[in-house]
Amino acid sequence: MEAALAAAEARSDAIEFEQWVGQKGDALLRFAYVLTGDKSLAEDAVQDALTTACARWARVSRADDPEAYVKRMVVNAHISWWRRFRRREAPVEDPVRTASAAPDGAVDRAESEAVWALCATLPDKQRAAVVLRFYEELSYAEIGVLLHCAEATARSHVHRALAALKTTLSKEGAEDA
Amino acid sequence: MPEHDPEQELGPKFASAFQDRSATSELRGAGLAAVARKRVRRRRRALNGVAASVLVVVAVGGAWSVLGSGGTPTNSAGSAEVPTAAKDNRTQGIAPSYEADTACPTDHPIKGVEEAGAVPAGLDVSTPVTGLQACRYQVPGGEVLGHERFDAKVAQQVVDAIKVLPERNPALPVFKCAPEAARPTEAIALRFSTAAGIREIWVEYTGCTTPGFFTGSRTYGLFAAPLKLFMTGSVRPSGSTYLNALTGW
């Protein structure tokens, strides 16, 4: 009897998990893409996180915000990659400009490209802090928890990235002038 | 707030860039759940495999410690020596427990041994024997399925019938079977009383590998002549892969 109930519960969890991933999967992938800057890495990070979530879905689904919970797993997966493989890209002194400045009507687009290019040059934790701050709109305290660092360190990551962006945009402005 | 707070000034540029990129990433979550479930199943299978391996290692380690201990009874003769030897072994927690003279040991090493070759206190077939207790065990598990006692005459007849046998019975079929089917399901411990204490010959006749009589130092093929001497009463099995191929037992 207990075995039958457990089996029924497992089936119910599986269906619920499938539905939840159907609703949130795309958003998770987009978040992971912004976080990692690479589609393959994004898919791997999300798949790893969802595999962990699937294994403990009963607990994840009871969380206040399952999506935040899984996003935290994505961030952790990404951070753990740093630790395991040191696979981060080496930051360069000056970001490579991938799009030429558009003289008319496409300034925003050009800026967006410049920001994305800059992000590719940021150290991984700095990039994660920026994504969590401006894409996920988290507080510095929340970012600190996610990145396993102090709130002040999270703030420092973001402000260094902002300073780098400012420098980049200033240089581009000077070049375009 | 500072007049030119960099976060206020440049933060929206990051936000905008991220939103643009994520919107045009064309990443789709189709199949993520199925892959996750598949991976979880695979991980659980792997974990179960590891757990099973650990159990096997522990079981084999336990069996080896039992076999390695030897438990050879020393000195004294007569009926008093058996409980003494058993007591010595019990203090090590690894050998058969002799609850009474007439009972088969309830914790016999034969129960956990799939390869019957290593008998802890094997009989030297040239040794005179003064009695025989045949204990039929379920393997693995160790449940006593039956036991019979025989006098000195029958005991010596059994030994004499075994010691002339070749290493294997060529008349028995050779089976090829899966590991599950190859394992023995029961076996008999022939416990001979000797001047040096209880000495054993194990009889393996189930499963589909290595049937025969095992003394620990020698292997004798499975033939009907010795079997019919002690396979009586509760020690007589209903049949097995090899017994079914033998006649006259």
Interface residues (C-beta under 8 A of the other chain):
Chain A: A14 F17 E18 V21 G22 K24 G25 D26 L28 L29 R30 F31 Y33 V34 K39 A42 E43 V46 Q47 L50 T51 A53 C54 A55 D108 R109 E111 S112 E113 V115 W116 C119 V130 V131 R133 F134 Y135 V158 H159 A161 L162 A163 L165 K166 L169
Chain B: P6 E7 E9 L10 G11 P12 K13 F14 A15 S16 A17 F18 Q19 D20 R21 S22 A23 S25 L27 R28 G29 A30 L32 A33 A34 V35 A36 R37 R39 V40 R43 R44
